[in-house]
Amino acid sequence: MKFILGLPTDDVERRTEFATVAALSEIGKAAEDFGFEGVYITDHPAPTPKYMAQGGHHDLDPPVALAVVAAATTRLRLMTNLYILAFRKPFAAAKALATLDSLSDGRLIFGTGTGYLEPEFSALGANFEERNEHLDESLEVLKKIWTGEPVTGAGRGFDAKGNFALPTPASRPHPPIWIGGNSRRAIRRVAEHGDGWLPMRVEKKMARYVHSAAIETLADLRERLEYLHEQLESVGRTRPVDVMLSPVALGYGVAGFDRDALEAELEQLAELGVNYAGITFAFPGSGALESRKQLLSTMESFAHDLIRS
């Protein structure tokens, strides 16, 4: 099992602790030294007051913030989790992501999905109802743009007549694409476009709100993984697909985690085919994390107990 750390850049109330160049550099370097495989940043450019009141969060712009981490590290993977293509025009998104991958010598993991917060789409001038079609189309276009060859065609947010973009990503043929979502449509998208799948724990009462299927139990996850394998076989895919999920036994992390319970859960997830665990130690508004010193101490304890053991 490999571990990818969620950066606490969504804690805008403690910007100087978690969201400056100095903070991101120190946290990123520590994550690399402690043995984390990578770090990730979420994507919410225009949340609403209602979403924030329900436990939502802001965040930094993912490619910009991850570029800061890249400058302070040499091996750490840099993940967008999730970068919403339906918010953006494909040539602009392709440039930002290729720049990050090129600057970091190929360390980007491009996590993407459809998004779910309808008012955020409206604020950004994006079409919520067409977000699935926008994502599918954008994935096709990004892969063409990233070849560095001229692109001709038109679609949502572009009309290209031989336009091309350099530099290409350092990763070849392109950065690994990990696709989020629990729905069957999202899983079919993984089989067609993805190098990884990012399921999320969703209770049934929340499934409608996030516009995705519920995954509450290991049995739910197993059923979705079986469907993924069916889809991979149907399109003739033979190379493995990475799967990342956040363990529930971690809880808030900072308050202390039950190592035995967490190890047992990670073993169960690994048996199902999950090979990455998303690890978050801070939640905005929770008051669980007060300082960078506390975060670094928690990261070190986690690494000692779970990564290096």
C-alpha positions in Angstrom: 0.0 0.0 0.0 1.3 3.5 -0.9 0.1 6.7 0.8 -0.8 10.0 -0.7 -1.2 12.9 1.7 -4.0 15.4 1.3 -2.5 18.9 1.8 -4.3 21.1 4.3 -4.4 24.0 1.8 -8.1 24.2 2.2 -7.7 25.6 5.7 -7.9 29.2 4.7 -8.2 30.4 8.3 -4.6 29.3 8.9 -3.0 30.4 5.7 0.4 31.2 7.2 0.5 27.8 8.8 -0.5 25.7 5.8 -0.8 27.7 2.6 2.4 29.8 2.0 5.4 28.9 -0.1 7.3 28.2 3.1 4.5 26.1 4.5 4.0 24.0 1.4 7.7 23.6 0.9 8.2 22.3 4.5 5.2 20.0 4.4 6.1 18.6 1.0 9.7 18.0 1.9 8.6 16.2 5.1 6.1 14.1 3.2 8.9 13.0 0.9 11.3 12.3 3.8 8.7 10.3 5.7 7.9 8.0 2.8 4.6 9.3 1.5 4.3 8.5 -2.2 2.7 11.8 -3.0 0.5 14.7 -2.0 -2.8 16.0 -3.4 -4.9 19.1 -3.6 -8.6 19.5 -4.2 -10.3 21.9 -6.6 -13.0 24.3 -5.5 -12.5 27.7 -7.2 -16.0 29.1 -6.4 -17.9 27.4 -3.6 -21.1 28.8 -2.2 -22.0 30.0 1.4 -24.5 27.1 1.6 -21.8 24.5 0.7 -19.4 26.1 3.2 -22.0 25.9 5.9 -22.5 22.2 5.2 -18.8 21.5 5.8 -17.4 22.5 2.4 -14.1 24.2 1.7 -12.0 26.5 -0.4 -8.6 25.5 -1.7 -5.6 26.9 -3.7 -5.4 26.5 -7.4 -4.0 22.9 -7.8 -1.3 23.3 -10.5 0.0 26.5 -8.9 0.2 25.1 -5.3 1.6 21.7 -6.5 4.3 23.6 -8.5 5.5 25.0 -5.1 5.7 21.5 -3.7 7.5 20.3 -6.8 10.2 22.9 -6.3 10.9 21.7 -2.7 11.0 18.0 -3.6 12.6 15.5 -6.0 10.5 12.3 -5.9 7.1 13.2 -4.4 4.2 12.6 -6.8 1.9 15.6 -7.3 -1.8 14.8 -7.6 -4.9 16.8 -8.5 -7.8 15.3 -6.5 -10.0 16.2 -8.4 -9.3 18.8 -11.1 -12.6 19.5 -12.8 -12.2 19.8 -16.5 -15.8 20.9 -17.0 -14.8 24.2 -15.3 -12.2 24.9 -17.9 -11.4 25.1 -21.6 -9.3 22.2 -22.7 -6.3 24.0 -24.2 -5.9 26.1 -21.0 -6.2 23.1 -18.8 -3.8 21.1 -20.9 -1.2 24.0 -20.7 -1.5 24.3 -16.9 -1.2 20.5 -16.3 1.6 20.0 -18.9 3.6 22.9 -17.3 3.3 21.2 -13.9 4.3 17.8 -15.2 7.2 19.3 -17.3 8.6 21.4 -14.4 8.4 18.4 -12.0 10.1 16.0 -14.4 6.9 13.9 -14.8 5.6 13.7 -11.3 2.0 14.6 -11.9 -0.9 12.3 -11.3 -3.8 13.9 -13.1 -6.9 13.1 -11.0 -10.1 14.4 -12.6 -13.9 13.9 -12.4 -17.2 15.5 -13.3 -17.8 17.7 -10.2 -21.1 17.9 -8.4 -21.7 21.5 -7.0 -24.1 23.0 -9.5 -23.9 26.6 -8.3 -20.1 26.5 -8.7 -20.6 25.5 -12.3 -22.9 28.5 -12.8 -20.4 30.9 -11.2 -17.7 29.7 -13.6 -19.9 29.8 -16.7 -19.8 26.1 -17.1 -22.7 23.8 -18.1 -23.6 21.5 -15.2 -26.0 19.3 -17.2 -23.3 18.6 -19.8 -20.5 17.9 -17.3 -20.2 14.2 -18.2 -20.0 14.9 -22.0 -17.6 17.8 -21.3 -15.2 15.6 -19.3 -15.3 12.8 -21.9 -14.6 15.2 -24.7 -11.9 17.0 -22.8 -10.0 13.8 -22.0 -9.9 13.0 -25.7 -8.7 16.5 -26.6 -6.1 16.7 -23.8 -4.4 13.5 -25.0 -4.2 15.0 -28.5 -2.9 18.4 -27.2 -0.3 16.6 -25.1 1.3 15.0 -28.1 2.6 18.4 -29.2 1.1 17.8 -32.7 -1.3 20.2 -34.3 -5.0 19.7 -33.2 -7.8 20.4 -35.6 -11.5 20.2 -34.5 -14.1 22.0 -32.4 -16.0 21.2 -29.3 -16.9 22.5 -25.9 -14.6 25.5 -25.3 -12.4 25.1 -28.3 -12.2 25.6 -32.1 -8.7 24.5 -33.1 -7.4 24.9 -36.6 -4.0 23.2 -36.3 -3.2 24.8 -32.9 -0.5 23.1 -30.8 1.0 23.5 -27.4 4.6 23.1 -26.1 6.2 21.9 -23.9 4.6 18.5 -23.9 4.3 16.8 -20.5 7.5 15.0 -19.3 5.4 11.9 -18.7 5.0 9.7 -21.7 2.6 9.4 -23.4 1.0 11.7 -20.9 0.5 12.0 -17.1 -1.4 9.1 -15.6 -5.1 9.9 -15.6 -7.0 8.8 -12.5 -10.7 9.2 -12.7 -13.0 9.8 -9.7 -16.6 8.8 -9.2 -18.6 5.8 -8.0 -21.2 5.6 -10.8 -21.1 3.0 -13.5 -20.6 5.7 -16.0 -17.5 6.9 -14.1 -16.1 3.4 -14.0 -16.7 2.9 -17.7 -14.7 6.1 -18.2 -11.8 4.6 -16.2 -11.8 1.6 -18.5 -11.7 3.9 -21.6 -9.4 6.7 -20.5 -8.0 6.0 -17.0 -4.8 4.7 -15.4 -6.4 4.8 -12.0 -9.8 4.9 -10.2 -10.7 7.2 -7.3 -13.8 5.9 -5.6 -15.1 7.8 -2.6 -16.9 6.8 0.5 -20.5 8.1 0.1 -23.4 7.3 2.4 -26.7 6.6 0.8 -28.2 9.8 2.2 -25.4 11.8 0.5 -25.4 10.0 -2.8 -28.0 12.3 -4.4 -26.2 15.4 -3.2 -22.8 14.5 -4.7 -24.5 13.0 -7.8 -22.8 9.6 -7.5 -23.5 6.1 -6.2 -23.2 5.2 -2.6 -20.2 3.2 -1.4 -20.7 2.5 2.3 -19.2 -1.0 2.9 -16.4 -3.2 1.6 -19.2 -5.2 -0.2 -20.2 -2.1 -2.1 -16.6 -1.5 -3.1 -16.1 -5.1 -4.1 -19.2 -4.9 -6.4 -17.9 -1.7 -8.1 -14.4 -3.3 -8.5 -15.9 -6.3 -10.1 -17.7 -4.0 -12.6 -14.5 -2.2 -13.3 -12.7 -5.5 -14.1 -15.6 -6.4 -16.4 -15.3 -3.1 -18.2 -11.5 -3.4 -18.5 -12.0 -6.8 -20.1 -14.6 -5.6 -22.5 -12.3 -3.0 -24.0 -9.3 -5.3 -24.0 -7.3 -3.6 -21.3 -4.6 -5.8 -19.8 -2.4 -3.4 -17.8 -3.5 -2.9 -14.2 -5.4 0.1 -12.9 -4.4 1.8 -9.7 -7.1 2.3 -7.1 -7.0 4.9 -4.2 -9.4 5.1 -1.3 -9.3 6.9 2.0 -9.6 4.5 5.1 -12.3 5.2 7.5 -10.3 4.0 10.5 -8.0 7.0 10.3 -10.8 9.3 11.5 -9.5 12.8 12.1 -5.9 11.5 12.4 -4.7 14.3 14.6 -6.7 13.1 17.6 -4.8 9.8 17.3 -5.6 6.8 15.2 -6.0 3.1 16.1 -3.0 1.5 14.4 -4.4 -2.0 14.7 -7.8 -1.0 13.2 -6.2 1.0 10.4 -3.8 -1.8 9.5 -6.7 -4.3 9.4 -8.7 -2.0 7.1 -5.7 -1.4 4.8 -5.2 -5.2 4.6 -8.8 -5.6 3.6 -8.6 -2.9 1.0 -5.4 -4.4 -0.4 -7.1 -7.8 -0.8 -9.8 -6.1 -2.9 -7.2 -4.4 -5.1 -6.8 -1.0 -3.5 -3.1 -0.1 -3.7 -3.2 3.6 -2.7 -4.6 5.2 0.5 -5.5 8.8 0.6 -4.5 10.2 4.0 -6.0 13.4 5.4 -5.1 14.7 8.8 -6.9 18.0 8.8 -10.5 19.1 8.1 -11.5 22.7 7.6 -13.5 24.1 10.5 -13.0 21.0 12.6 -10.4 22.6 14.9 -8.5 19.3 14.7 -5.3 20.8 13.4 -3.9 24.1 14.8 -0.4 24.3 13.5 2.1 23.1 11.0 4.2 21.7 13.8 1.3 19.6 14.9 0.7 18.3 11.3 4.4 17.4 10.9 4.4 15.5 14.2 1.3 13.6 13.1 2.8 12.8 9.7 5.9 11.5 11.4 4.0 9.3 13.8 1.9 7.9 10.9 5.0 7.2 8.9 6.6 5.4 11.8 3.6 3.3 12.5 2.3 2.6 9.0 4.8 3.4 6.3 8.1 2.4 7.7 6.9 -0.5 9.9 
